Amino acid sequence: MLLKSIKRLALFICISLVIPSLVMAGEATDRIKVVSDKIFSVISDKTLQTPEMKVKKEQMIMDAVDGAFDWEEFSKRSLAKNWSKRTESEKKEFISLFKELIKRTYMEKSGQYSGGKVEFLDEKIDGEYGVVKSQLVSSAGTQTPVDYRLMKKDGAWWVYDVYIEGVSLVSNYRSQFNDILIKSSFDELLKRLKEKIEKGV
Amino acid sequence: MNNRLRLLVVFFITCLIIYPGLLFAESSDQAPSQNSTADLQTADESKSQVYQPDVQSVEEMLRSPETTDETGDSSEYSEPDEFSDYSESEESPPVISDPLEPINRAFFVFNDKVYFWFLKPVAKGYKAIAPEPVRVGVRNFFFNFNFPVRFINCLLQGKFSGAGDEFERFFINSTLGLAGFIDMAGKEFGVQPVDEDFGQTLAFYGLGQGFYINLPILGPSSALDSVGLAGDFVADPVFHTDMPFKYEISLKAYKTINNTSLAIGDYETLRNAALDPYIAFRDAYIQYRQRKIKE
């Protein structure tokens, strides 16, 4: 037990020593870095690992993510041309469901990276748009490239898409939503989103 | 050995002959291939409508910002054009035709069962007895052993510096890295692998992906990549050993189990995140390959 916590501590120190040297300067990168630092601090906080604290832990992670993710932009892009056909209330409902779906899935995943680290590799800015390239390194040394696409709104950078291993989250959902919308209706899409969320992961 | 080689060469050539034909059949008109999937739909006619908007919608979204301008606040959609300089994979979201969808879906369900009922439990059991460093070592060993595939395909695409890197990696890892178990080249010398395969080589010479195929056991692929797989199989050194076929298969199975043990949960993540896992994997595969080809 003691040995384990010493190991954890050593790992934590190593990570905190390594991360600053890997960080690339840049507004957009800083924005992501704040989120990832918060998430890492939450998932490595021992007091938050108990089942009773699960809800609080998830809320903390979600708050961090909400601080930099533009869910409306995610929804808009994943519905593409179908977005403009929707009423305001439909849009609102869709945004909250879509957010919930992504939250449910990737919350589970975040736990697996408690022993890992994130490396920021590159940042490119072109006017109002930017790309932050990073990679997740698991404790086994597996590298997963994660790219964030950001856009500037009211002076702040907001994430509107995430590429994991080169696969765009928004495009991936767009192809699914589109398939469902072609074969059935928007109500059916909402129904399936709700079912998926209720069923859990 | 000789018989097998002959069989593979014949298969490879047949694929090469059939492939342009398939491409032609696909591009000339989608009607014949669509008929096979029509039974899933309510009417034959609706299917041809069904497929078209799929392509159109994506193109529309990218090329004409006006379509979404009705709401006034959607002008950001013109972004892919302005930003195309370095949004490599966003300039044209890859779309692949899927005339074999019913069969592909059946194999998707089959592969899903194979994963949950066989591969995952076995990989979990193996994970419990083999410590992580061993499994990482084994993964490195197989990866290093497969060097000829990457090397040959770097050369075929004229990527000489990539071929040089691969050669360097193979040399360092096979000696200092103790027969490939330790990735010395990557860790100590900072030489990263250049992951090229025959599918990418064929795409490099301008061949299109063709249509989507979900292979049993092997998983997502395309007409082009299936041909590429045959090439990779021939270039794999295991193929050139005098090992009986059943051992070769066992070796590949072991490699798969070992790699899976290091990636338990990856498949589930995308599967569980998806409303329609089949479409999610199809899209992910084609996006992933597109990126590999561009690299």
Interface residues (C-beta under 8 A of the other chain):
Chain A: E73 K76 A80 K81 N82 W83 S84 L101 I102 T105 Y106 E108 K109 Q112 K124 D126 G127 Y129 V131 S139 A140 G141 T142 R149 M151 Y163 E165 G166 V167 S168 S171 N172 Y173 R174 S175 Q176 F177 N178 D179 I180 I182 K183 L189 R192 L193 K196 V201
Chain B: Q41 V50 P53 D54 S57 V58 E60 M61 T67 T68 E70 T71 S74 E76 E79 E82 F83 D85 Y86 S87 S89 E90 P93 V95 E132 R135 V136 L262 A263 G265 E268 T269 N272 A273 A274 L275 D276 I279 A280 R282 D283 A284 Q287 Y288 Q290 R291 K292
